[in-house]
Amino acid sequence: MIELLVAFFVFIMAAVSVAGYVFVLRPSSLEGPEIPAPITLERREMAGPQAAVAGIFRLIGEAMPGNASGTVKIRRDLIAAGYRWTSAVSIFIGIKCATALMIGVAGVWLALQFQDSLAGTLLPFACGAGFGYMVPDRVLERLAKRRVERLRRGLPAALDLMVLAIEAGQGLDAAILDTSRGLRVSFPDLAAEFTQLQLELKANTSRADALRNFVERSRDMELRKFANLLIDTDRFGTSLGPALKTHARYLRIRFRQMAQERGRKVGVKLVFPVFFLIFPSIVLVTLGPAAILIMEQMRNLLGQ
């Protein structure tokens, strides 16, 4: 029992330390003007310990068997989350195996704290290993959703930059390149996507295919509408500047409506914490002393 309490205390301390670093130390260290690094589509240079850990995970992932369909799906999910380099799939599979082993061993250790037989540790190990193997998938899905949200937020600014470039007399390919450079500071994820799109266009990929690949990487409905707009204007030969202006105005109206919708839902969402958390505390504080006093008076009355 003491070991369990110590482990729980260590876990809480680790969680508080990580939260303090993420929300306090890291933002304070990033204050001040900073010149961003150029947009790169490959893996950035990592420090020695990080590179060593990534190499270990890569070796574990390469040693594990896998099918082609599962690897393709993992590759698409990693690209949607922003991890494009060649060894990303092997590193991710290694992380999944290491997480499964770690949580499985933790389940065995907890099982041994309540019993001495090794026969009963098979089920905790299997449950912990299965849970640990699925956790990285959920984390990757969450990272992909956050990145899609960042891409969606930067789309109106990208449309404005493209309109300026096109009205200045540039072509669509040059406008995409200038837009990626202009978004390097404020929206680096969207700038990387435009850089990838411009590189595909430079590699003699058709504009329609490059835009479809852009949609597959982003996985967002608004970005799909933007790509379809470029494909339709290129197919029918219509003017691109007014179409982009109209689409940018539509996006800002759409985002404003979504923000208003979320704001109106706050009152409904607050009913549950108020009713289940705040209201019981208020009842306990206001009626608790009176209930204790009544119980003492009834005990004294019945004792007499």
C-alpha positions as CSV (number, residue, x, y, z in Angstrom):
1,M,0.0,0.0,0.0
2,I,2.9,2.4,0.8
3,E,4.5,1.7,-2.6
4,L,1.2,2.5,-4.3
5,L,0.9,5.8,-2.5
6,V,4.6,6.7,-3.3
7,A,3.9,5.8,-7.0
8,F,0.8,8.0,-7.0
9,F,2.7,10.9,-5.4
10,V,5.5,10.6,-8.0
11,F,3.0,10.6,-10.8
12,I,1.3,13.7,-9.5
13,M,4.6,15.5,-9.1
14,A,5.7,14.5,-12.6
15,A,2.3,15.7,-14.1
16,V,2.6,19.0,-12.2
17,S,6.2,19.5,-13.3
18,V,5.3,18.9,-17.0
19,A,2.3,21.2,-16.8
20,G,4.4,23.9,-15.2
21,Y,7.0,23.6,-18.0
22,V,4.4,23.7,-20.8
23,F,2.3,26.5,-19.4
24,V,4.8,28.6,-17.5
25,L,8.5,28.1,-18.3
26,R,8.2,27.4,-22.0
27,P,6.0,30.5,-22.9
28,S,8.3,32.7,-20.8
29,S,11.3,31.4,-22.7
30,L,9.7,32.1,-26.1
31,E,9.0,35.7,-25.3
32,G,10.5,38.4,-27.5
33,P,11.0,38.7,-31.2
34,E,12.4,35.6,-32.9
35,I,13.3,35.1,-36.5
36,P,11.7,31.8,-37.6
37,A,13.6,29.1,-39.4
38,P,13.0,28.5,-43.1
39,I,10.2,26.1,-43.9
40,T,11.6,22.6,-44.3
41,L,9.6,19.5,-45.2
42,E,12.2,17.0,-43.7
43,R,13.0,16.3,-40.1
44,R,14.7,19.1,-38.3
45,E,18.1,18.5,-36.6
46,M,17.6,17.2,-33.1
47,A,19.9,17.3,-30.1
48,G,22.1,14.3,-29.2
49,P,19.8,12.7,-26.6
50,Q,16.7,13.2,-28.7
51,A,18.4,11.8,-31.8
52,A,19.5,8.7,-29.8
53,V,16.0,8.1,-28.4
54,A,14.5,8.5,-31.9
55,G,17.1,6.1,-33.3
56,I,16.1,3.5,-30.6
57,F,12.4,3.9,-31.5
58,R,13.2,3.6,-35.2
59,L,15.2,0.4,-34.7
60,I,12.3,-1.1,-32.6
61,G,9.8,-0.1,-35.3
62,E,11.9,-1.5,-38.1
63,A,12.2,-4.8,-36.2
64,M,8.4,-5.2,-35.9
65,P,6.4,-6.9,-38.7
66,G,3.7,-5.0,-40.4
67,N,1.5,-5.0,-43.5
68,A,1.5,-2.5,-46.3
69,S,-2.1,-1.2,-45.7
70,G,-1.4,-0.5,-42.1
71,T,1.8,1.3,-42.9
72,V,0.1,3.5,-45.6
73,K,-2.6,4.5,-43.1
74,I,0.0,5.4,-40.4
75,R,1.9,7.4,-43.0
76,R,-1.3,9.4,-43.9
77,D,-2.0,10.0,-40.3
78,L,1.5,11.2,-39.6
79,I,1.5,13.5,-42.6
80,A,-1.9,15.0,-41.4
81,A,-0.2,15.7,-38.1
82,G,2.8,17.3,-39.8
83,Y,5.4,14.5,-39.6
84,R,6.7,14.0,-43.2
85,W,10.1,12.5,-42.9
86,T,10.9,9.0,-44.1
87,S,11.6,7.3,-40.8
88,A,8.4,8.7,-39.1
89,V,6.5,5.5,-39.5
90,S,9.2,3.3,-38.0
91,I,9.6,5.8,-35.1
92,F,5.9,5.8,-34.4
93,I,5.6,2.0,-34.4
94,G,8.6,1.9,-32.0
95,I,6.8,4.4,-29.7
96,K,3.7,2.2,-29.8
97,C,5.6,-0.9,-28.9
98,A,7.6,0.9,-26.1
99,T,4.4,2.4,-24.7
100,A,2.7,-1.0,-24.7
101,L,5.6,-2.7,-23.0
102,M,5.9,0.1,-20.4
103,I,2.2,0.1,-19.4
104,G,2.1,-3.7,-19.5
105,V,5.0,-3.9,-17.0
106,A,3.3,-1.3,-14.9
107,G,0.1,-3.4,-14.8
108,V,2.2,-6.5,-13.8
109,W,3.8,-4.5,-11.0
110,L,0.4,-3.3,-9.7
111,A,-0.9,-6.8,-9.8
112,L,2.0,-8.1,-7.8
113,Q,1.3,-5.5,-5.1
114,F,-2.0,-7.2,-4.3
115,Q,-1.1,-10.9,-4.9
116,D,2.0,-13.0,-4.9
117,S,1.2,-15.4,-7.8
118,L,2.6,-14.7,-11.2
119,A,-0.3,-16.6,-12.9
120,G,-2.6,-13.7,-12.3
121,T,-0.4,-11.1,-13.9
122,L,-1.1,-12.3,-17.5
123,L,-4.4,-10.5,-17.8
124,P,-3.1,-7.1,-16.3
125,F,-0.1,-7.3,-18.7
126,A,-2.3,-8.0,-21.7
127,C,-4.8,-5.2,-20.8
128,G,-2.0,-2.7,-20.1
129,A,-0.1,-3.7,-23.3
130,G,-3.3,-3.3,-25.4
131,F,-4.1,0.1,-23.8
132,G,-0.5,1.3,-24.3
133,Y,-0.5,0.2,-27.9
134,M,-3.6,2.3,-28.6
135,V,-2.6,5.4,-26.7
136,P,-0.2,6.8,-29.4
137,D,-3.0,6.5,-32.0
138,R,-5.3,8.6,-30.0
139,V,-2.5,11.2,-29.4
140,L,-1.7,11.3,-33.1
141,E,-5.3,11.8,-33.9
142,R,-5.5,14.7,-31.5
143,L,-2.3,16.2,-32.9
144,A,-3.8,15.9,-36.4
145,K,-7.0,17.6,-35.4
146,R,-5.1,20.5,-33.8
147,R,-3.0,21.0,-36.9
148,V,-6.1,21.0,-39.1
149,E,-7.6,23.7,-36.9
150,R,-4.4,25.8,-37.3
151,L,-4.6,25.3,-41.0
152,R,-8.2,26.4,-41.1
153,R,-7.5,29.5,-39.0
154,G,-4.8,30.7,-41.4
155,L,-6.8,30.2,-44.6
156,P,-8.4,33.7,-44.8
157,A,-5.0,35.4,-44.4
158,A,-3.6,33.1,-47.1
159,L,-6.5,34.1,-49.4
160,D,-5.8,37.8,-48.9
161,L,-2.1,37.3,-49.7
162,M,-3.0,35.3,-52.8
163,V,-5.4,38.0,-54.0
164,L,-2.7,40.7,-53.5
165,A,-0.2,38.6,-55.5
166,I,-2.6,37.8,-58.3
167,E,-3.8,41.4,-58.7
168,A,-0.2,42.5,-58.9
169,G,0.1,40.4,-62.0
170,Q,1.7,37.2,-60.8
171,G,0.6,33.7,-61.8
172,L,-1.0,31.2,-59.4
173,D,2.3,29.2,-58.9
174,A,4.2,32.4,-57.9
175,A,1.3,33.5,-55.7
176,I,1.4,30.2,-53.9
177,L,5.1,30.6,-53.3
178,D,4.8,34.2,-52.0
179,T,1.9,33.2,-49.8
180,S,4.0,30.4,-48.2
181,R,6.7,33.0,-47.5
182,G,4.3,35.5,-46.1
183,L,2.7,32.9,-43.7
184,R,6.0,31.7,-42.4
185,V,5.7,33.7,-39.1
186,S,2.0,33.6,-38.3
187,F,0.9,30.3,-39.7
188,P,3.9,28.0,-40.2
189,D,1.8,24.8,-40.7
190,L,-0.1,26.4,-43.6
191,A,3.1,27.8,-45.0
192,A,4.6,24.3,-45.1
193,E,1.6,23.0,-46.9
194,F,1.8,25.7,-49.5
195,T,5.5,25.0,-49.9
196,Q,4.8,21.3,-50.5
197,L,2.1,22.3,-53.0
198,Q,4.5,24.6,-54.8
199,L,7.2,21.9,-54.9
200,E,4.7,19.5,-56.5
201,L,3.8,22.0,-59.1
202,K,7.5,22.6,-59.9
203,A,8.0,18.8,-60.2
204,N,5.6,18.8,-63.3
205,T,2.7,17.5,-61.3
206,S,-0.6,18.7,-62.8
207,R,-2.3,21.5,-60.9
208,A,-5.4,19.4,-60.2
209,D,-3.4,16.5,-58.9
210,A,-1.3,18.7,-56.7
211,L,-4.4,20.4,-55.2
212,R,-6.0,17.0,-54.6
213,N,-2.9,15.9,-52.8
214,F,-3.1,19.1,-50.8
215,V,-6.6,18.2,-49.7
216,E,-5.6,14.7,-48.8
217,R,-2.9,15.9,-46.5
218,S,-5.0,18.6,-44.8
219,R,-8.3,16.6,-44.3
220,D,-10.4,19.7,-43.8
221,M,-13.7,20.7,-45.5
222,E,-12.8,24.4,-45.9
223,L,-9.4,23.6,-47.4
224,R,-11.2,21.1,-49.8
225,K,-13.5,24.0,-50.9
226,F,-10.5,26.2,-51.5
227,A,-8.8,23.5,-53.6
228,N,-12.0,22.9,-55.6
229,L,-12.2,26.7,-56.2
230,L,-8.7,26.7,-57.7
231,I,-9.5,23.6,-59.8
232,D,-12.7,25.0,-61.1
233,T,-11.2,28.4,-62.0
234,D,-8.4,26.7,-63.8
235,R,-10.7,24.4,-65.6
236,F,-13.3,27.1,-66.8
237,G,-10.8,29.9,-67.2
238,T,-12.6,32.3,-64.9
239,S,-11.0,35.3,-63.1
240,L,-9.2,34.1,-59.9
241,G,-8.9,37.3,-58.0
242,P,-12.7,38.1,-57.5
243,A,-13.3,34.4,-56.7
244,L,-10.7,34.4,-54.0
245,K,-12.0,37.6,-52.5
246,T,-15.6,36.2,-52.3
247,H,-14.3,33.0,-50.8
248,A,-12.3,34.9,-48.2
249,R,-15.3,36.9,-47.3
250,Y,-17.4,33.7,-47.0
251,L,-14.7,32.2,-44.7
252,R,-14.6,35.1,-42.3
253,I,-18.4,35.1,-42.1
254,R,-18.4,31.3,-41.5
255,F,-15.8,31.5,-38.8
256,R,-17.7,34.4,-37.1
257,Q,-20.8,32.3,-37.1
258,M,-19.0,29.3,-35.7
259,A,-17.5,31.4,-32.9
260,Q,-21.0,32.8,-32.1
261,E,-22.4,29.3,-32.0
262,R,-19.7,28.1,-29.6
263,G,-20.3,31.2,-27.4
264,R,-24.1,30.4,-27.2
265,K,-23.3,26.8,-26.2
266,V,-21.3,27.9,-23.2
267,G,-24.4,28.6,-21.1
268,V,-25.7,25.1,-21.7
269,K,-22.4,23.4,-21.1
270,L,-22.0,25.3,-17.7
271,V,-25.2,23.6,-16.4
272,F,-23.4,20.3,-15.8
273,P,-20.4,21.6,-13.7
274,V,-22.7,24.0,-11.8
275,F,-25.2,21.3,-11.0
276,F,-22.8,18.4,-10.2
277,L,-19.8,20.3,-8.7
278,I,-20.7,23.8,-7.5
279,F,-24.3,23.2,-6.3
280,P,-23.4,20.2,-4.0
281,S,-20.6,22.3,-2.4
282,I,-23.0,25.2,-1.8
283,V,-25.6,22.8,-0.2
284,L,-22.9,21.2,1.9
285,V,-21.6,24.6,3.2
286,T,-25.1,26.1,3.9
287,L,-27.0,23.1,5.1
288,G,-24.2,21.0,6.6
289,P,-23.9,22.9,10.0
290,A,-27.6,22.9,10.4
291,A,-27.9,19.2,9.7
292,I,-25.1,18.5,12.3
293,L,-26.8,20.7,14.9
294,I,-30.2,18.9,14.3
295,M,-28.6,15.5,14.7
296,E,-26.9,16.5,17.9
297,Q,-30.2,17.9,19.3
298,M,-32.1,14.8,18.3
299,R,-29.3,12.6,19.9
300,N,-29.6,14.5,23.1
301,L,-33.4,14.4,23.1
302,L,-33.4,10.6,22.5
303,G,-30.8,10.1,25.2
304,Q,-32.9,11.8,27.8
